[in-house]
Amino acid sequence: MSGHETAGVRFIGNATTLIRYKGFTLLTDPNFLHRGQRAYLGYGLTSRRLTEPALDISQLPPLDAVVLSHMHGDHWDRVARGALDKRTPIITTPHAARRLRRQGFSRATGPRRMGPAPAEQR
């Protein structure tokens, strides 16, 4: 994506995607491990990264927010934890938000419940 585009999506790898729309920049499930590195999934399970990410974390533009689907090492890795701006808003699960706040990400939030969109007003 060039800086001139008003909308675009760039697949970085695994579930990591950079989305830009009218000046708003969103990153999903940041995983920037390199090929061969292991992501920790919990309960002694790991997964080995098979490919390089399409972008290095240092190449990201300034982010308006991060969406984190869940707290596993293949969706939130040690590279993201160490390199992302701790002031970036992160929208995630309540459990993950608590863990992220303990890691210094003070703007992590986890809605208690996500329901259907409100009915359209007529």
C-alpha positions as a printed Julia matrix, in Angstrom:
122×3 Matrix{Float64}:
   0.0     0.0    0.0
   1.36    3.39  -0.87
   0.8     6.4    1.33
  -1.54    7.94  -1.27
  -4.26    5.3   -1.04
  -7.39    6.04   0.96
  -8.26    2.35   1.35
  -6.3    -0.87   1.24
  -5.67   -4.21   2.84
  -2.27   -5.85   3.15
  -1.91   -9.45   4.29
   1.21   -9.77   6.43
   0.92  -13.42   7.44
  -1.11  -15.86   9.54
  -3.98  -13.68  10.82
  -2.02  -10.41  10.64
  -3.52   -7.86   8.29
  -2.96   -4.13   7.89
  -6.16   -2.29   6.99
  -6.28    1.36   5.91
  -9.47    3.25   5.24
  -9.83    7.02   4.87
  -6.87    7.81   7.11
  -7.66    5.15   9.75
  -5.06    2.38  10.14
  -5.89   -0.9   11.87
  -3.71   -3.95  12.5
  -5.23   -7.37  13.21
  -3.66  -10.17  15.29
  -0.04   -8.99  15.19
   2.41  -11.85  14.59
   5.84  -10.83  13.33
   7.89  -13.9   14.18
  10.33  -14.94  11.48
  10.4   -18.27   9.65
  11.51  -21.04  11.98
  10.66  -19.2   15.2
   8.15  -20.76  17.57
   4.9   -19.24  18.79
   3.72  -20.39  22.21
   0.09  -21.49  22.19
  -0.28  -22.5   25.84
  -0.32  -25.79  27.73
   3.15  -26.64  26.38
   2.05  -26.4   22.74
   4.05  -24.47  20.17
   3.8   -23.78  16.47
   6.72  -23.1   14.15
   6.41  -20.19  11.72
   6.78  -21.52   8.17
   7.11  -18.25   6.24
   8.5   -14.78   6.74
   5.99  -12.0    7.46
   5.37   -9.81   4.4
   6.36   -6.76   6.45
   8.72   -6.25   9.36
   7.12   -4.65  12.41
   9.47   -1.67  12.0
   7.87   -0.98   8.6
   4.36   -0.45   9.99
   2.79    2.98   9.65
   1.44    4.66  12.79
  -1.54    2.63  14.02
  -4.9     3.94  15.18
  -5.81    0.6   16.8
  -5.15   -3.12  16.97
  -7.83   -5.83  16.92
  -6.73   -9.0   18.7
  -9.06  -11.97  18.27
  -7.55  -13.98  21.13
  -4.41  -14.27  23.22
  -2.24  -16.99  21.68
   1.35  -16.64  20.51
   0.36  -17.03  16.87
  -1.91  -13.97  17.12
   0.04  -11.87  19.64
   3.73  -12.66  19.74
   6.75  -11.48  21.69
   7.82   -9.24  18.78
   4.5    -7.35  18.85
   4.57   -7.16  22.65
   8.03   -5.6   22.57
   7.7    -3.27  19.58
   4.15   -1.91  19.45
   3.44    1.45  21.06
   1.97    0.72  24.51
  -0.46    3.64  24.03
  -2.11    2.04  20.98
  -5.76    1.09  21.63
  -6.27   -2.69  21.46
  -9.76   -4.2   21.11
  -9.83   -7.81  22.23
 -11.46  -10.27  24.63
 -11.88   -9.27  28.3
  -9.32  -11.91  29.34
  -6.74  -10.73  26.81
  -7.36   -7.07  27.72
  -6.51   -7.79  31.37
  -3.28   -9.55  30.36
  -2.33   -6.75  27.97
  -2.88   -4.09  30.62
  -0.53   -6.03  32.92
   2.03   -5.91  30.06
   1.71   -2.1   29.95
  -0.85   -1.71  27.14
  -3.05    0.66  29.15
  -5.61    1.21  26.36
  -6.48   -2.47  25.88
 -10.21   -3.03  26.17
 -12.39   -6.09  26.0
 -16.13   -5.65  25.53
 -18.07   -7.94  27.84
 -20.39   -9.05  25.09
 -20.65   -8.53  21.39
 -24.2    -8.84  20.2
 -26.0    -8.29  16.93
 -25.99   -4.84  15.39
 -28.96   -2.69  16.41
 -31.92   -2.86  14.06
 -31.87   -0.22  11.36
 -33.89    2.87  12.25
 -36.79    3.5    9.86
